[in-house]
Amino acid sequence: MTEAFSLLFAAALLLTLSLKLWLGARHIRHIARHRRQVPEAFRDAITLEAHQRAADYTIAKTRLGLLSAWLDTAVIAALTFGGGLQWLALQTMALSGQPLLAGMALVSAVAVISGAVSLPLSLYGTFGVEARYGFNKTTIGLFIADQLKGMALGAVIGLPLLALVLWLMEISGPLWWLWVWLVWSGFQLLMVALYPTLIAPLFNKFKPLEDQALQRRIEALLDRAGFKSQGVFVMDGSRRSSHGNAYFTGFGSAKRIVFFDTLLTQLSHAEIEAVLAHELGHFKRRHIVKRIAFAFALSLGFLFLLGQLMHAPWFYAGMGVTLPSTAMALILFFTAVPAFAFPLTPLSSMLSRRHEYEADAFAAAETEAGELIQALVKLYRDNASTLTPDPLHSAFYDSHPPAALRIQHLKGQHS
């Protein structure tokens, strides 16, 4: 059984890497092949220069993603088949005779190693690719500060949660997975509630929207849609990037509407209203609730599966470990799951794209579809989003429909 599982895991790891490389290569070739001509539907709004810039930017990001895929696979192979996790388990056990503390140290060590390995690519993505195409506004000092804040936040929030999970796994008997799921679900909901007021302000500054004309327009839209929020805020996204965006955050009556300051300079009031109506559509069509419910159901299934595997010696030995523990079971399981689940990615992407179409339809009913079309075209242009993704790559990965299909759908709503 050990050898069979070892071969199965290796095959899943190689299949996932091969799929990523093949899809990325297709994407690059397709974009390069269509680089010389703006798609007909966009020729009046996007110049050839902007189209080619978007193509080059997307190709650069895709190549970086391929490098990341190689690196991730190498790290996983080194930790499992290369004996890295076995060595770390020995070191952490030597540091502490307490299983709980040793387990926390083991998980923390793996997290630190993963972060350290991915840091060079993150630096290159920010100060290489993003800077080359004029998007990066982050300084080295701000980048380091963000990393340190993230680590501190992970320690303050993550370590107590990890301790609780490991403790429940040890003392709760055969149904530990149900208790851990309840704790995890409660934690997720708590984070959704606390994020707008306690966590997000650690990284960005938020101030109430000062444009009174736009404020009145937004309030009228919210009244029409029957939506209550705690306020409309502007975030200093321009400190880090020139990309624009808008989003809802929070839970229940504490929901907030947040605009990147860059978005407010890119779009007209009518276009901003249309973009906000799209985001409202996600709430009115209960997409957020559905996604949370799906995530909770998925986590319950995963934890149940882990409950069946964590006492199986072949599960550990098949991934290069001979020192079973609750912490090691967590690490191995969440190392293996992405490799086995990656081929199912298109199912999640398909559901997300369906939600985007529904939100667009809601926006077209509440505002002018033409305004949302204009806003999207500007955002595609200003954010250098490719207009010509490879269809298979897009179907596999993209949470939003390709630009041409999305505009076509909105024109149908407009008519």
Buried (B, 14 or more C-beta within 10 A) or exposed (E): EBEEBBEBBBEBBEBBBEBBBEBBBBBBEBBBEBBEEBBEBBEEBBEEEBBBBBBBBBBBBBBBBBBBBEBBBEBBBBBBBBBBBBEBBEEBBEEEEEBBBBBBBBBBBBBEBBBEBBEEBBEBBBBBBBBEBEBBBBEEEBBEBBBEEEBEEBEEBBEEEBBBBBBBBBEEEEEBBBBBBEBBBEBBEEEBBBBBBEBBEEBBEBEEBEBEEBBEBBEEBBEEBEBEBBEBBBBBBBBBBBBBBBEBBBBEEBBBBBBBBBBBEBBEBBBBBBBBBBBBBBBBBEBBEEBBEEEBEEBBEBBBEBBEBBEBEBBBBBBBBEBBBBBBBBBBBEBBBBBBBBEEBEEBBBBBBEBBBBBBBBBBEBBBBBBBBBBBBBBBBBBBBBBBBBEBBBBBBBEBBBBBBBBEBBBEBBE
